[in-house]
Amino acid sequence: MNPMMMKKIQKMQRDMMKAQQEIEQSVFTGSAAGGMVTVEATGTKQINKININPSVVDPEDVEMLEDVILLALNDALRQVDEKTESTMGQFTKGMNIPGLF
């Protein structure tokens, strides 16, 4: 491999690592029930915070609250996946590398 190509590959690797670190340090907020339940997740999919508006807490309908929390969690995690795919996908456009992002 020629030195110029090697430098391009090394730069791409550095750029990919930087982009991945930025995603991992980002915070994503998922919500459900019109914002009555929100969830904060990091780019590493660690849940940091859950906020529940007391008005959605109905002791007679715990299942509904569970469903709303799941919706907010899945919304936050979906955002992490979408950001990862859009950011990291720029490095693999045109490449056919199975299993990479």
C-alpha positions as CSV (number, residue, x, y, z in Angstrom):
1,M,0.0,0.0,0.0
2,N,1.4,3.4,-0.9
3,P,2.2,5.9,1.8
4,M,-0.5,8.4,0.6
5,M,-3.2,5.8,0.8
6,M,-2.0,4.7,4.3
7,K,-2.2,8.4,5.5
8,K,-5.8,8.6,4.2
9,I,-6.7,5.4,6.0
10,Q,-5.1,6.6,9.2
11,K,-6.9,10.0,9.0
12,M,-10.2,8.2,8.4
13,Q,-9.6,6.0,11.5
14,R,-8.9,9.1,13.6
15,D,-12.0,10.8,12.3
16,M,-14.1,7.7,13.0
17,M,-12.8,7.5,16.6
18,K,-13.5,11.2,17.1
19,A,-17.0,10.9,15.7
20,Q,-17.7,7.8,17.9
21,Q,-16.4,9.6,21.0
22,E,-18.7,12.6,20.2
23,I,-21.7,10.2,19.9
24,E,-20.8,8.5,23.2
25,Q,-20.6,11.8,25.0
26,S,-23.9,13.1,23.6
27,V,-27.2,13.0,25.5
28,F,-30.4,11.9,23.8
29,T,-33.9,12.6,25.1
30,G,-36.7,10.3,24.3
31,S,-40.3,11.2,25.2
32,A,-43.8,9.8,25.2
33,A,-47.3,10.9,26.1
34,G,-46.7,14.3,24.8
35,G,-43.6,14.8,26.9
36,M,-45.2,13.6,30.1
37,V,-42.5,11.0,30.3
38,T,-38.9,11.7,29.2
39,V,-35.8,9.6,29.3
40,E,-32.2,10.7,28.9
41,A,-29.7,8.3,27.4
42,T,-26.1,8.6,26.5
43,G,-24.6,7.6,23.2
44,T,-23.5,4.4,24.8
45,K,-27.2,3.7,25.6
46,Q,-26.8,4.2,29.3
47,I,-30.0,5.6,30.8
48,N,-29.2,8.6,33.0
49,K,-32.6,10.0,33.9
50,I,-36.3,9.3,33.7
51,N,-38.8,12.1,34.4
52,I,-42.5,11.2,34.9
53,N,-45.1,13.9,35.2
54,P,-47.3,13.0,38.2
55,S,-50.4,13.4,36.2
56,V,-49.7,10.2,34.2
57,V,-49.4,8.1,37.4
58,D,-52.6,6.3,37.8
59,P,-52.5,3.5,40.5
60,E,-55.4,1.8,38.7
61,D,-53.5,1.7,35.4
62,V,-49.9,0.8,36.1
63,E,-49.7,-1.0,32.7
64,M,-50.3,2.3,30.9
65,L,-47.4,3.9,32.8
66,E,-45.1,1.0,32.0
67,D,-46.0,1.3,28.3
68,V,-45.3,5.0,28.3
69,I,-42.0,4.5,29.9
70,L,-41.0,1.9,27.4
71,L,-42.0,4.2,24.5
72,A,-39.8,7.0,25.9
73,L,-36.9,4.5,26.4
74,N,-37.2,3.2,22.9
75,D,-37.5,6.7,21.5
76,A,-34.2,7.7,23.2
77,L,-32.4,4.5,22.1
78,R,-33.7,4.9,18.5
79,Q,-32.2,8.4,18.4
80,V,-28.8,7.0,19.5
81,D,-29.0,4.4,16.7
82,E,-30.0,6.9,14.1
83,K,-27.2,9.3,15.1
84,T,-24.7,6.5,15.1
85,E,-25.8,5.3,11.6
86,S,-25.9,8.8,10.1
87,T,-22.6,9.8,11.6
88,M,-20.6,6.6,11.1
89,G,-22.2,5.9,7.8
90,Q,-20.4,8.7,6.2
91,F,-17.2,6.8,6.7
92,T,-18.5,3.6,5.0
93,K,-20.4,5.1,2.0
94,G,-19.6,3.1,-1.0
95,M,-17.9,0.3,0.9
96,N,-19.5,-3.0,1.2
97,I,-18.2,-4.2,4.6
98,P,-20.5,-6.7,6.2
99,G,-21.1,-6.1,9.9
100,L,-19.6,-2.6,10.0
101,F,-22.2,-0.2,11.4
